[in-house]
Amino acid sequence: MTRGEDPAVGSATALVVTTPAGLEREARGELRRVLPGAAARPLFLKGNVLVLTDLSESEALARLAAADTQFVARVAAVQRKAQITADPGCFAEIAAAAADVGRLRPGNTFLVRCKRRGRHEWASRELEREVARALEKLTGGVGEYESEVDWLVTVQIYQEVAYVGVNRPADMLHRTPTRQRKYAPGKRPLNRAQWKIREALEAFQIEVPAGAKVLDLGSAPGGWALVLAELAEEVVAVDRAELDASAVARPNIRHLRCRAEDLLGREEFDEHFDLLTCDVNLDPSEAGAIMCRMAGMLKPGAPAIMTVKYTTRRRRQHEQRAREILSAEYEDIRVRRLPHNARETTAVMRRRAAAPPSK
Ligand SMILES: C[S@@+](CC[C@H](N)C(=O)[O-])C[C@H]1O[C@@H](n2cnc3c(N)ncnc32)[C@H](O)[C@@H]1O
């Protein structure tokens, strides 16, 4: 660790441990039992714990490897901590930190692996490539792309902090926890999509009043519909695919087994909905066009949420195109990448109360 910056000062060993999210408290208790006297504190992201112990690194790793743990997933010893910047300026500091560990010798082979949590202007791959290049110069080591190497250089990033480890590949502990996060009965999420809609409602501060009527396009298997049905009076879920039994069982979810476009012309839905959501797995231009065609079903000024799926690597173009198309019927369009967005981002907007100004 960088001296003077971290409570690891004075501790012989620091370990980054991943655990099932939601069971960090139990994991920290287990780690303290296996490593008596150790301190274990949560890191920036759920399911990530930093363990500081006065045991030597080899002793701590041997005890963990021998222990019959329930909550431990991955364990990586880390020897340095570095500051992360939004731009790639921090790569040199990370390489210097890894070199400073003093394990990489001229001719040793190594692989740099970066696990990034948070938002940065660069990708993990860029960091891996640039840090490997710099490390070659600093140590005379040989950067490789395969895992058959003398040393594994791990860079675990938690927003603005990186924990850097230089370890023998055999010393990286990886096991499947036997205990997983517990959910209250009926509360286990159906899919990752459920997190996305919760995050969108929170991040964009969208209120769903108890009496609200929601139109959910591309609903199956029903993750969004389930979340929305907890808040709204009725969710009309549109998808040709089947909904999960948990969604079918909800009395306020009405499943229309058709494509979104098939609803056009149904007068009962004219300006009927208080919220329109759309997670169709289509190119953003197509999804945006559907959103525009359906806009008349939404009350003027009411909010809409759409995921912008990256169907190619040209992410910015997809976002830009979606914005252009959506602006015909919507205003106040905001696009934000949410924690559970994978190859996509989330757009939130309001139906225009009046026609867009002519250019
Ligand atoms: C990513 S999944 C949606 C997941 C869903 N939001 C959830 O929370 O479970 C995309 C869905 O879009 C549906 N879809 C694609 N094109 C559609 C269209 N034109 N109209 C309605 N649904 C469509 C697909 O059948 C698929 O089930």
The ligand as an ORCA input file, in Angstrom:
! r2SCAN-3c Opt
* xyz 0 1
  C     -34.598     -7.480    -23.126
  S     -36.131     -8.246    -23.325
  C     -37.113     -7.340    -22.195
  C     -36.909     -7.685    -20.759
  C     -37.986     -7.081    -19.890
  N     -37.931     -5.621    -19.873
  C     -37.934     -7.576    -18.485
  O     -37.797     -6.762    -17.580
  O     -38.019     -8.776    -18.252
  C     -36.653     -7.653    -24.866
  C     -38.065     -8.082    -25.265
  O     -38.467     -7.248    -26.329
  C     -39.427     -7.981    -27.072
  N     -39.678     -7.289    -28.353
  C     -38.843     -7.115    -29.395
  N     -39.465     -6.400    -30.366
  C     -40.703     -6.094    -29.900
  C     -41.818     -5.365    -30.423
  N     -41.783     -4.814    -31.636
  N     -42.922     -5.246    -29.662
  C     -42.978     -5.810    -28.436
  N     -41.971     -6.519    -27.887
  C     -40.845     -6.666    -28.618
  C     -38.796     -9.350    -27.179
  O     -39.785    -10.336    -27.440
  C     -38.171     -9.508    -25.788
  O     -38.995    -10.266    -24.945
*
